[in-house]
């Protein structure tokens, strides 16, 4: 399972964007995906405490991950995990050093 790999990318993006401590934030990602991160102890914008929610370009949930677990929604191609990791790698590359 690549969920821990995906969550690692969320932490890396938070660090590169100066979002540590993580807090609550939203970012548009490449290919029309978006990411909402809730680093607080209370639900925020339909994201449970200490979770990150990826949304597809169509607005549907694509993955809900946390540091030790996660759920990836299959988009029918069986490659959504890999797609999200690639999207996060591109987002990381786009953040100025």
N, CA, C and O of each residue as an XYZ file, in Angstrom:
388
protein
N       0.850     -1.186      0.000
C       0.000      0.000      0.000
C       0.888      1.239      0.000
O       1.896      1.294      0.705
N       0.507      2.217     -0.788
C       1.311      3.411     -0.962
C       0.785      4.595     -0.164
O       1.256      5.717     -0.352
N      -0.178      4.371      0.722
C      -0.767      5.485      1.459
C       0.293      6.219      2.275
O       0.308      7.450      2.299
N       1.177      5.482      2.943
C       2.205      6.165      3.736
C       3.116      6.984      2.826
O       3.587      8.053      3.216
N       3.363      6.491      1.627
C       4.153      7.233      0.641
C       3.424      8.519      0.241
O       4.045      9.571      0.091
N       2.117      8.426      0.073
C       1.310      9.595     -0.279
C       1.284     10.602      0.870
O       1.422     11.803      0.640
N       1.110     10.130      2.091
C       1.096     11.043      3.235
C       2.459     11.709      3.410
O       2.540     12.875      3.799
N       3.519     10.974      3.125
C       4.852     11.561      3.179
C       4.945     12.764      2.245
O       5.556     13.775      2.593
N       4.343     12.662      1.061
C       4.350     13.794      0.120
C       3.578     14.986      0.696
O       3.959     16.136      0.479
N       2.495     14.709      1.427
C       1.737     15.802      2.060
C       2.630     16.542      3.053
O       2.650     17.772      3.072
N       3.360     15.808      3.865
C       4.257     16.420      4.852
C       5.362     17.208      4.138
O       5.695     18.318      4.554
N       5.924     16.649      3.083
C       6.958     17.359      2.334
C       6.429     18.670      1.758
O       7.111     19.695      1.797
N       5.196     18.629      1.218
C       4.601     19.844      0.665
C       4.353     20.874      1.762
O       4.583     22.067      1.564
N       3.889     20.412      2.907
C       3.679     21.321      4.039
C       4.991     22.002      4.422
O       5.028     23.212      4.644
N       6.053     21.226      4.496
C       7.362     21.791      4.848
C       7.821     22.817      3.818
O       8.265     23.906      4.181
N       7.714     22.469      2.518
C       8.175     23.370      1.467
C       7.350     24.648      1.393
O       7.858     25.696      0.992
N       6.072     24.565      1.781
C       5.198     25.741      1.738
C       5.182     26.507      3.066
O       4.420     27.460      3.229
N       6.026     26.085      4.012
C       6.096     26.770      5.297
C       4.869     26.554      6.168
O       4.477     27.440      6.928
N       4.263     25.383      6.058
C       3.038     25.063      6.803
C       3.285     24.161      8.001
O       2.401     23.397      8.389
N       4.464     24.235      8.589
C       4.753     23.452      9.788
C       4.779     24.417     10.967
O       5.553     25.373     10.924
N       3.986     24.231     12.013
C       3.035     23.123     12.200
C       1.963     23.137     11.118
O       1.635     24.182     10.557
N       1.430     21.963     10.842
C       0.588     21.762      9.664
C      -0.655     22.641      9.650
O      -0.927     23.266      8.625
N      -1.416     22.721     10.723
C      -2.617     23.558     10.734
C      -3.650     23.107      9.726
O      -3.775     21.921      9.423
N      -4.395     24.083      9.207
C      -5.449     23.799      8.228
C      -5.142     24.598      6.970
O      -4.902     25.803      7.041
N      -5.147     23.934      5.823
C      -4.882     24.638      4.572
C      -5.379     23.853      3.376
O      -5.609     22.645      3.444
N      -5.537     24.569      2.287
C      -6.014     24.001      1.029
C      -5.065     24.436     -0.080
O      -4.546     25.552     -0.060
N      -4.843     23.557     -1.039
C      -3.982     23.898     -2.174
C      -4.513     23.211     -3.433
O      -4.960     22.064     -3.393
N      -4.454     23.936     -4.546
C      -4.746     23.331     -5.843
C      -3.500     22.609     -6.318
O      -2.387     23.122     -6.197
N      -3.693     21.422     -6.857
C      -2.592     20.583     -7.322
C      -2.630     20.466     -8.844
O      -3.636     20.808     -9.465
N      -1.557     19.991     -9.442
C      -1.563     19.767    -10.887
C      -2.687     18.823    -11.325
O      -3.206     18.030    -10.539
N      -3.037     18.935    -12.589
C      -4.051     18.081    -13.228
C      -5.436     18.237    -12.630
O      -6.272     17.346    -12.779
N      -5.699     19.354    -11.954
C      -7.035     19.637    -11.448
C      -7.371     19.035    -10.095
O      -8.485     19.220     -9.606
N      -6.449     18.329     -9.484
C      -6.692     17.783     -8.149
C      -6.558     18.898     -7.123
O      -5.934     19.923     -7.398
N      -7.133     18.709     -5.956
C      -6.940     19.645     -4.850
C      -6.684     18.848     -3.575
O      -6.949     17.649     -3.498
N      -6.163     19.553     -2.587
C      -5.791     18.927     -1.324
C      -6.226     19.826     -0.189
O      -5.931     21.022     -0.184
N      -6.934     19.246      0.784
C      -7.275     19.934      2.032
C      -6.605     19.191      3.163
O      -6.755     17.977      3.298
N      -5.866     19.920      3.974
C      -5.126     19.323      5.083
C      -5.670     19.879      6.383
O      -5.765     21.093      6.564
N      -6.027     18.975      7.285
C      -6.533     19.369      8.597
C      -5.588     18.824      9.663
O      -5.654     17.652     10.033
N      -4.715     19.692     10.144
C      -3.786     19.301     11.190
C      -4.262     19.658     12.574
O      -3.480     19.680     13.525
N      -5.552     19.939     12.689
C      -6.112     20.292     14.001
C      -6.879     19.113     14.582
O      -7.100     18.109     13.905
N      -7.279     19.241     15.828
C      -7.996     18.180     16.528
C      -9.497     18.187     16.321
O     -10.215     17.416     16.958
N      -9.990     19.067     15.419
C     -11.427     19.135     15.161
C     -11.689     19.047     13.667
O     -10.860     19.458     12.855
N     -12.861     18.501     13.308
C     -13.217     18.414     11.895
C     -13.246     19.802     11.269
O     -13.665     20.772     11.901
N     -12.796     19.886     10.017
C     -12.765     21.160      9.291
C     -13.066     20.901      7.826
O     -12.397     20.084      7.194
N     -14.051     21.574      7.281
C     -14.437     21.446      5.874
C     -14.560     19.987      5.444
O     -14.048     19.589      4.398
N     -15.245     19.199      6.267
C     -15.497     17.777      6.009
C     -14.237     16.914      6.005
O     -14.242     15.810      5.460
N     -13.171     17.408      6.602
C     -11.940     16.628      6.738
C     -11.765     16.301      8.217
O     -11.715     17.208      9.048
N     -11.671     15.018      8.554
C     -11.499     14.643      9.960
C     -10.198     15.206     10.547
O      -9.295     15.591      9.805
N     -10.110     15.249     11.860
C      -8.870     15.720     12.497
C      -7.653     14.919     12.033
O      -7.700     13.695     11.913
N      -6.572     15.637     11.780
C      -5.274     15.033     11.435
C      -5.337     14.163     10.185
O      -4.719     13.100     10.131
N      -6.081     14.614      9.183
C      -6.207     13.914      7.908
C      -5.934     14.873      6.754
O      -5.937     16.093      6.922
N      -5.701     14.303      5.596
C      -5.581     15.055      4.350
C      -6.546     14.443      3.344
O      -6.596     13.223      3.188
N      -7.310     15.288      2.665
C      -8.296     14.840      1.688
C      -7.892     15.322      0.300
O      -7.741     16.521      0.067
N      -7.719     14.381     -0.609
C      -7.473     14.691     -2.016
C      -8.812     14.656     -2.732
O      -9.624     13.758     -2.510
N      -9.036     15.642     -3.596
C     -10.265     15.716     -4.371
C      -9.910     15.646     -5.849
O      -8.935     16.251     -6.293
N     -10.714     14.900     -6.607
C     -10.469     14.726     -8.040
C     -10.832     16.003     -8.800
O     -11.476     16.892     -8.243
N     -10.428     16.098    -10.057
C     -10.805     17.255    -10.866
C     -12.322     17.415    -11.005
O     -12.810     18.517    -11.256
N     -13.058     16.328    -10.844
C     -14.521     16.374    -10.924
C     -15.165     16.752     -9.587
O     -16.387     16.869     -9.495
N     -14.342     16.941     -8.556
C     -14.860     17.324     -7.252
C     -15.168     16.180     -6.307
O     -15.669     16.401     -5.205
N     -14.876     14.972     -6.725
C     -15.142     13.808     -5.887
C     -13.936     13.487     -5.011
O     -12.802     13.751     -5.410
N     -14.162     12.917     -3.813
C     -13.031     12.480     -2.994
C     -12.203     11.440     -3.740
O     -12.749     10.519     -4.347
N     -10.892     11.592     -3.692
C      -9.995     10.638     -4.343
C      -9.215      9.830     -3.310
O      -8.911      8.658     -3.531
N      -8.889     10.467     -2.174
C      -8.155      9.761     -1.116
C      -8.288     10.543      0.179
O      -8.336     11.773      0.177
N      -8.347      9.819      1.271
C      -8.342     10.392      2.613
C      -7.232      9.686      3.369
O      -7.308      8.480      3.605
N      -6.198     10.432      3.750
C      -5.032      9.807      4.362
C      -4.674     10.489      5.678
O      -4.991     11.655      5.912
N      -4.005      9.719      6.520
C      -3.457     10.213      7.763
C      -2.093      9.540      7.942
O      -1.669      8.747      7.102
N      -1.431      9.857      9.017
C      -0.063      9.373      9.183
C       0.043      7.847      9.190
O       1.060      7.305      8.757
N      -0.977      7.151      9.668
C      -0.856      5.694      9.786
C      -1.957      4.907      9.090
O      -2.076      3.700      9.301
N      -2.762      5.564      8.267
C      -3.850      4.864      7.585
C      -4.337      5.704      6.419
O      -3.903      6.840      6.226
N      -5.237      5.132      5.652
C      -5.812      5.900      4.562
C      -6.742      5.072      3.714
O      -6.733      3.842      3.762
N      -7.546      5.772      2.932
C      -8.460      5.159      1.996
C      -8.270      5.853      0.661
O      -8.386      7.075      0.567
N      -7.983      5.087     -0.356
C      -7.845      5.617     -1.701
C      -9.038      5.112     -2.496
O      -9.306      3.911     -2.528
N      -9.750      6.024     -3.134
C     -10.929      5.666     -3.913
C     -10.466      5.256     -5.307
O      -9.755      6.012     -5.969
N     -10.857      4.078     -5.756
C     -10.473      3.596     -7.077
C     -11.252      4.365     -8.130
O     -12.479      4.436     -8.069
N     -10.549      4.938     -9.090
C     -11.201      5.711    -10.154
C     -11.526      4.857    -11.370
O     -11.888      5.388    -12.420
N     -11.402      3.549    -11.242
C     -11.690      2.653    -12.350
C     -10.444      2.263    -13.121
O     -10.475      1.308    -13.897
N      -9.359      2.976    -12.927
C      -8.130      2.666    -13.663
C      -7.168      1.856    -12.812
O      -6.170      1.342    -13.317
N      -7.457      1.741    -11.543
C      -6.588      1.045    -10.592
C      -5.225      1.703    -10.470
O      -4.267      1.077    -10.014
N      -5.134      2.955    -10.872
C      -3.860      3.644    -10.815
C      -3.929      4.967    -10.082
O      -3.013      5.781    -10.197
N      -4.996      5.200     -9.331
C      -5.169      6.509     -8.701
C      -4.099      6.784     -7.649
O      -3.670      7.928     -7.499
N      -3.663      5.771     -6.924
C      -2.591      5.999     -5.941
C      -1.337      6.516     -6.640
O      -0.744      7.513     -6.229
N      -0.949      5.820     -7.699
C       0.231      6.244     -8.447
C       0.027      7.636     -9.036
O       0.949      8.451     -9.038
N      -1.173      7.908     -9.536
C      -1.478      9.224    -10.109
C      -1.316     10.307     -9.049
O      -0.706     11.343     -9.315
N      -1.855     10.082     -7.848
C      -1.760     11.085     -6.784
C      -0.315     11.302     -6.348
O       0.079     12.430     -6.049
N       0.470     10.242     -6.308
C       1.888     10.385     -5.955
C       2.592     11.222     -7.021
O       3.392     12.098     -6.692
N       2.302     10.960     -8.290
C       2.887     11.743     -9.375
C       2.455     13.202     -9.300
O       3.270     14.103     -9.498
N       1.181     13.437     -9.016
C       0.665     14.803     -8.873
C       1.379     15.520     -7.729
O       1.759     16.684     -7.858
N       1.557     14.825     -6.621
C       2.248     15.441     -5.477
C       3.720     15.715     -5.800
O       4.261     16.739     -5.382
N       4.368     14.817     -6.534
C       5.754     15.053     -6.932
C       5.835     16.306     -7.809
O       6.762     17.104     -7.663
N       4.882     16.481     -8.708
C       4.870     17.685     -9.541
C       4.608     18.930     -8.699
O       5.237     19.966     -8.913
N       3.697     18.836     -7.755
C       3.420     19.986     -6.869
C       4.663     20.356     -6.070
O       4.969     21.536     -5.903
N       5.367     19.365     -5.587
C       6.603     19.621     -4.835
C       7.653     20.298     -5.715
O       8.361     21.197     -5.261
N       7.751     19.869     -6.963
C       8.733     20.456     -7.875
C       8.393     21.905     -8.232
O       9.279     22.689     -8.574
N       7.112     22.255     -8.152
C       6.669     23.603     -8.515
C       6.878     24.623     -7.411
O       6.837     25.825     -7.672
N       7.099     24.176     -6.189
C       7.306     25.107     -5.072
C       8.729     25.645     -5.146
O       9.683     24.867     -5.170
N       8.885     26.980     -5.184
C      10.241     27.538     -5.241
C      11.064     27.119     -4.021
O      10.541     26.992     -2.914
N      12.336     26.913     -4.243
C      13.239     26.485     -3.154
C      13.482     27.597     -2.162
O      14.213     27.409     -1.190
